[in-house]
């Protein structure tokens, strides 16, 4: 049985494999840890988007070194003969592609990327070749249409969607979204999202802004977010339509908070870090062999991008209140029992003092984005592998909690998910344990996003198998 211990252990394993020769094994396993420190500074939707772009783009040159696969953008126009379809050629083309991707998305770190690709891998600098018979030239030909597509895919990564030429703000909103509730006063509408005041590392207070509301308008791969097949049900327990239901969902969140176990806390923390948890899980399922790694990483991360777009489409439409605001508004001066903060356990407090175990992200509540990712992952892997097996374990050292360091868990702990179904269920439910989603948001996301996973899988397999209807993305 395989086991996930901590980020440090994962890095050691990947670095050891890289020491055997990244261009002769799996160059992506060598490169991912180098990118992680920059990627994780971004909000989670942008982490998902970057990894989707990253994997989609390296797919292009890789596909041309296979017998049948088609690129999403170049089709099979640069297909190389069988004699050139070697592991080293694939890895080398991928390395040059990664260099161009990193230049595009993190231009301030160009020297670091030069040192990584040219120094770390011993490759000659990119001279701009467009000769498809060389891995460098093939990468140059394949990466350009991919990056051009993603520069105008609706995420506004260039910050130019508002007609700006100068002083652009990448990923800025162009939809005109504005919250109904102000952070400066009590809820005007208890059904709608209210931005929070949050402190940064220097204890300055900042107001949340809805991160990338335009993601709901972005181009997708396997679904149409406007398709009725992917609708979610209206919010059942709103204050406007069902006050008793509203009270009940607030009481449920507080009840879970009061009874949190070490296991629930650690699982909630694990799946709150998508790069660490879902990223590690994807690499675990993919394994070390390059071709399967590229296939699994593409299947999962393209699915994730579609899932984020769908969830953000619905989030923008519903604009629903988060548990922290609902609890503080409804319970205000009432005495409630709940988790009292790091190391304090269950205490009695006023309702307007309550905070969830996990931090509340800068977007509204309904439906649950994390739940969507959990079920997309489970569905695409289930279909690709042809079974529900997973056998993935997470081991937590005593006191290793980031929220309650030194205290939680009280003993070393290992949690195992034998099947993809069990993983997806607990990964989803951890958002309720963490106090950041009501139950309906989890249930509806699970229902809809399993269908998203199926649609993405079906379309992806057309590109993998090179069927005639695997046409270039527009």
N, C-alpha and C positions, 0 to 999 in steps of 0.2 A: 504494500500500500504506500502510495506517495504522500508526502506531507509538505505543506507550506509552513515555514517557521517564521520568518521575518524578512524584511527587505534585504538585510545584510546577507543572509544566507543565499537568497536568490541571486544577488550580485556576484557572490563568490562562485556559484555554479556557472554562471554565464561567462565570467572572466576566465575560469579554468578552461572552458570549451574554446574560448577565443585564443588562449595561449597555444592551442594546438595548430592554429593557422586559420584565421577567419575566412580567408579567401578559398580555403579548401574544406570548410565545414559549413558554417551558417553565419554569414557576415552580419545579418540583422541582429543576431544574438549578441554580437560584439558592440553594435552601435546603439541599441536601445538604452542601455544604462547610461551612455554618455549624454543622451538627450533628456533623460528623465528630470534632472534638476530644473531645466527651463520649462518643460511642458507642465509640470505640476504646479507652477506658479500661476497658471491660468485658471479661470473658472471651469468647472467640470464640463459644461457644454463645449467649451473651446478645446479642452483636452480631447474629447470625443471627436470633434471635428478634425483636429490636427491629425490624429491617428488614422481616421478614415481617409483623409487626403494622402497621408504618408503611404499607407498600404496600397491604396488605389494607384498611386503614381509608380511605385516600384513594380507593381503588377505589369505595367506596360512593357518594359524591356524583358522581364522574366518570361512573359507569355510568348515572346518571339523566339525564345530558346526552347520551346516545347513543340511536340508534334501537332497539337490540335488547338490549344487555348488561343483565344482572341483577346487583344487589348480592348479596354473599354473605349479607347479613343483612336487607336491606330489600327484596330482590327488585326489582320494578319499580313499587312503590307510589307513588313520588314522581317518576315519569318526566315530564320536562319536554317541552313542545311543541317542534317543530323550530325555531321562531323563537328559542327561548332556548338552543339547543344551540350556543353560540358558544365560541370559544377563550377569550375573556376570562372568561366565566361559569365555565367549567371551572377555569381557573387560580385565580380568586377563591375558589370553593368549596374547592378543594384547599388554598389558603393558610389559610383558616379551620379546615379539618380538621387541618392540620399544627399549628396553634397549640394546639388542644385535645389533640392527641397529646403534644406536648412538655410542656404543663402537667401531663398525667397521669403521664408517665414521668420528667420532670426538674423537679419542682415548685420546687426551690431556685433555679432559673434563670428564674423567671417574668418578672422585669424585662427580661432579655435577650430572651425570646421576644416580649414586648410591643414592644420596640424593633425587633425583626426584622420582625414581621408588620405592625404598625401604622406604625412609623417607616420601615423599609426599603422596604415595599411601598406605603405611603401609604393603607392601608385604615382605615376607621373601626373603633373598638373593637367587639368583639362585644357586642351588647346582649341576647343571649339569644333573638332572634327564632326563631320556628318556622314562618315563612312559606316554603313550599318554592319560591315564585316568585322568591325572592331567593337568591343564592349563600350568603349568611351563614346564612339560615334553613334552607336545604337541608343545609348542612354540619352544623348543630346536630342536625337530625333524623337524619341518616345516621350520624354518628360515635358517638352514644350507644350503640346496640345493639352496634356493633363493639367498643368499648372494654369494655362489660359482658361480652361473650363472652370476650375475652382476659384479663380480670381473674380469670376462673374456669376457665381452659382446662387447668389441671393444672401449669403452670409455677410456680405459687405466687408470682406477681409481687407480690402484696399481703402475703405472709408470714403469711397467716391460716389455712393448712391444718392447723396443729397446734392449732387452737382458741384462738389468741391474739387478744386484743383490744387489748392495749397492748404497746409495745416489740417490735413485729413486726420480723422480718428478711426483707426481700423475697428471693425465690428460694431460701429455705432448704429443706433436704431434709425430707420428711415420710415417706420410705419406710423409714427405719431402716437405711439402708446403713451398713456399717462395714467397713473393709479388714481382710483376714485378717492381713496383715503389718504390723508396727509399724515406723515410721521409725527407732526408737531401737536396733534390733539388726539383725543380718544376717537374710537371708531365712529364714523358717520354712518357707514353701512357695514354691519357685522358679518355680511356674507362675502365681502370683497377684501382683496389683499391690501395690507398696510405695510409699507416699507419700515424696516427697523433701524434704529440707531445701533451701530456696532463700533467697537473700538479697534484701532489697529495696534500694532506692536508697541507703539509709543504712547498709547492710551489717548490718542485723539479720537473724537467721535466722528463717525461718518454716517451718511444716510445711504441705505441700500438703493440701488436702481435695478430694475428688472433687466437681468443679463440677457442679451441678444434676443429680444422679442421677435426680431425678423427671422430667426431660425425656422419659424413656422411657415415662412414663405419661400424657403430655399428649395432648390431642385433636389429631387430624391431619386433613388435608384430603382427600387422594386415596388413602390406604392405611390398612390396619389393621395395626399392628405385630405383632399376634398371628397374622396370616395366614401359613400355611405357605409361601406364595409368596415371602415375604420373609425366610425363614430363611437363616442363614449356616451353613456347615459347621462341625463341631466343630474345635477347634484340633488340627492334625495333629501338630505337633512339640512336644508337651508333655514335660516331664521325667518325669512319672509314666508315660506310655505309650510314649515314643520318645526315649530319651536320646541316641541318635546323631543323630536329627533335630534335637533341641534344640541339640546342639553345632554342628551344621551351620548352623543359622540364626544363631547367635551369630558363627560364623566369617564368614558372609556379610556381616553388618553391619560387622564389623571390616575386611574386605577392601574394601568400598565406602568406608569412612572413610579407609583408607590411600591410596586412589587418587583422591580427590576432585579434580575439575577446576574451574577457574574457572566454567565454564558450569553445572556441577551446583550449585555453591555459590550462584550468583546466582539460578538458577531456584528453588532450594529457599527462599531468602530471600523471593523475590517471592511465592510461593504460601503462604508462612507468614503473610502479612498479608492476611487474607481481604477486609477492607474495601477495601484498596488494589487488590489484584489482581483478585479476582472481581467486586468492585464496579465497577472501571474497565472490566473486560471486558464486564459487563452493559450499562453505559452506552454502550460502543463499539458493541455489537450493536443496542441500542435506537435509537441515533441521536437527533437533537435534537427531532424532531417529537413533540408531547405525547402524542397518542393511542397511537402505537406505543410510546413510552417507558413509559406506564402499563401497557400490556399486557405488554411484555417483563419489566419489573421485577416485576410481580405473578407472572407465570408462573415466573420464576426463584426469587424469594424465598419464595414459598409452597412450591415444591419443596424449597428448602433447609431450611425448617422441618420438613417431613415427614422429610427425610433425617436431620436431627439427632435427631429423636425415635426413628426406627428404629435408628440407630447407638447411641444411648444406651440403648435397650431391650436391645440385645445386649451392650453394654459392661458394663452392670450385671449381666447374667446370667453372662458369662464372667469378668469381673474379672481380666483377664490381665496378666501381667508386662510391663513396658516393657523395651526393649533395654538402657537404661542400667543397670537393676538386674540383668538377666540376665547381661550382660557382666561386671559387677563381681563378681557372685557366682560365676559359673562360672570365670572367669579369675583372679580374686583376685591371687595372687602370680606368675602366669605372665607372661612377657615377651610383649607383643603389639606389632604395628606398626599405627599408626592416626594419624589427625589429632590433633595434640598441643595444639591450642588456637589462638586468634587469632594469626596470623602465624608460627606455628611449623612449619607443614607436617607431613609425616609423620615421626613419631619412634618410638622404641622405649620402651615404658613398661610398668609393671605393669598388669594388667587392671583392678584396682580404682581406677586413676587415670583411666580413660577417660570421656570425655563426648562426646555426639553434637554434630554441627555446629549443629543447631537446639536451642533450649530444649525440654525435655520438659514438655508441658502437664499440668495437674492433673486427669487422668483416665486410666483404664487403656487398654490397647493395642488390644484386638481387638473389633470391626473398625475400620477407619480412617475417621474422620469426614470428613477433608479429601478423601480419595478419593471418598467418596460425593457430596460437593458437586461435584467435578469432573465426574463422570459424569451427575449430574442435569442440570447446566448443559448439557452437550453434547447430551443426549437431548432436552430440551425445545426447545432452539433448533433442533436438526436437524429435529424434527417440525414446528415452527412455520414455519420457512423452507423446508422441503421439500428441503433438500440438506445436505451435510456441510461446506460452505465456511465458512471463518473468516478467514484472512489477517490474523492479529493478530500484531504484533511488539512485543517488549520491548527497549528499548535501555538499556544500562547504561554509565555513564561510568566511565572508569578510576578505580579506588580508591573507588567509591561504595558498597561493601559496608557494611552496618551491623554485621556481626560482625567483619570484618577491614578497618576503614576505612583508606583510603590505600594498601592493598595489593592488594585484590581488587575487580574483575578487574585483571589487569596491563595490559590494553589496553581501549580502548573496544570494546564488544561489542553486537551485535544478534542476538536469537534470534527466529525466526519460526515460527509454527504455521499452516501453510496450511489445515488442516482441523480440525474439532471433534474428530475421533478422535485426531489427533496431540496436540492440546492436552490432552485428557482423560488420555491415556496418560502424558505427561510430568508434568502437574500431579500425578497420582497417584504416579508413581515418585519424585517429589521428596521424598516422606516417607521413603522408604528411603534416598535419598542423604543426607538430613538426619539419619538415624540414630534416628528416632523411631518407626518401624513396621517390623515384620518383613514379609516378602513376602506371606505368606498373608493378612494383614490387608488389604493393598492389592488382591490378586486377588479376594477374596470381596466386598469392598465394591464393586468395579467391576462385578462380575457382578450383584449384587442391585440396586444403585442405578440401573443403566440401566433396570430394570423399574419402579423408583419413579418415575423421570422420565416414563416412558410413562403410568403410571397418573395422575399429577398432570396431565399434558398433557390426557388424555382428559376428566377431570372439569372442568378449567379451561375448556376450549372450550365446555362446556355453559353456563357462566355468560357467557362472551363472546358466544355466539350466542343466549342467552336461551331455551334449550329448556325445555319444560315440567318436565323432571325436575331442573332447576337450582333446588333448593329451599333455603330459608334454613338456614344452619348452626346446629346445636343444641349 
